[in-house]
Amino acid sequence: MTLVPGDGIGPEVVGCAERVIAAVRAPIEWERFDGISGSVSGAEGAAPNEEVPTELEASIRRNGVCLKGTLFSPLSKANTSTQSLNIQLRKDLDLYVNLVHAFSIPGLKTRHDGVDITIVRESTEGEYSGLEHEVVPGVVESLKVITEAKSRRIAEYAFEYAALNDRRKVTAVHKANIMKLGDGQFLAACREVSKQYPTIEFEEMIVDNTCMQLVSRPEQFDVMVTPNLYGTLVCNIAAGLTGGPGVVPGSYVGEHGAIFEQGARSVSKDLAGKGIANPTAMLLTSAMLLRHLQMPNFADRIEKAVMATVAAGDVLTPDVGGSATSEQFTDKVIAMLG
């Protein structure tokens, strides 16, 4: 399996996942790729790499699966590439589904209880895909490309996911009232696919109303299907509802491979090196990965140990009200494996 520790807190939380996967004795052998972004822990001023190393992409294609920490994306315009390494990987490997599961974890005090939302986000096109150029000095054009084919396949994935996982409703998130052609095409594809699943309720919701509804009544949502940009906003709101970026698992899936990384992605440079990052999201992501590899027993053991550790409440990281270190939390999870 390909392993990319990433930047910032990535090596710390990915290291915790390595320990837990080893503790359950899952038959995993790692192909490790450090320093991919070319910046040490995402440090400002470091010269970033602008292209994904060919050997990394070849490894993921060969292995079909990767566990990954987030790679640093500089904000500087001096970086001539408008597509971050994270986006390049998704587009080069056609990992068109960003699957994020945000759910209430017993033992974590949050504003809302009973949240259980799966977000199915298209991740290869739209305005978030980094198609930008400067027309003349001072005038930048950002392109939003929406295709019928990719809108249809993400809708099909969302409804098939709902059907296979006994979910009751799919909500299509859009802004077709303003972007009538682009988002209109996405919405039309969702409507058409919904007709093939008469037992699953289908609803449409404008993205700004969606954000308001998420923070006021999140229990109304089940499966959400979104274009690229709206999906990253919805994923981060959902993470905030369920305990923060440190608790939500996620993955990027395509026809021929998958990359597993936290559902709310951030290098969190302010936490890097302090040993207090919450590894819950990465551990739950590892369980998703093992289930993807058809190793459900290992996945179940990790999930149960994480849930038991959180429910115990005595060894939690600072982001969720505790004072434990990442390693102390991981030690507790390993002890809970039994």
Sequence and secondary structure as in RCSB ss.txt:
>XXXX:A:sequence
MTLVPGDGIGPEVVGCAERVIAAVRAPIEWERFDGISGSVSGAEGAAPNEEVPTELEASIRRNGVCLKGTLFSPL
SKANTSTQSLNIQLRKDLDLYVNLVHAFSIPGLKTRHDGVDITIVRESTEGEYSGLEHEVVPGVVESLKVITEAK
SRRIAEYAFEYAALNDRRKVTAVHKANIMKLGDGQFLAACREVSKQYPTIEFEEMIVDNTCMQLVSRPEQFDVMV
TPNLYGTLVCNIAAGLTGGPGVVPGSYVGEHGAIFEQGARSVSKDLAGKGIANPTAMLLTSAMLLRHLQMPNFAD
RIEKAVMATVAAGDVLTPDVGGSATSEQFTDKVIAMLG
>XXXX:A:secstr
 EEE  STTHHHHHHHHHHHHHHTT     EE   TTSSGGG TTS    S  HHHHHHHHHHSEEEE       
 TTS  SS HHHHHHHHTT  EEEEEEE  TT   S SS EEEEEEE SSSGGG  EEEEETTEEEE     HHH
HHHHHHHHHHHHHHTT  EEEEEE TTTSTTHHHHHHHHHHHHHTT TTSEEEEEEHHHHHHHHHH GGG SEEE
E HHHHHHHHHHHHHHHT TTS  EEEEETTEEEE  SS    TTTTTSS    HHHHHHHHHHHHHTT HHHHH
HHHHHHHHHHHH SS  GGGT    HHHHHHHHHHHT 
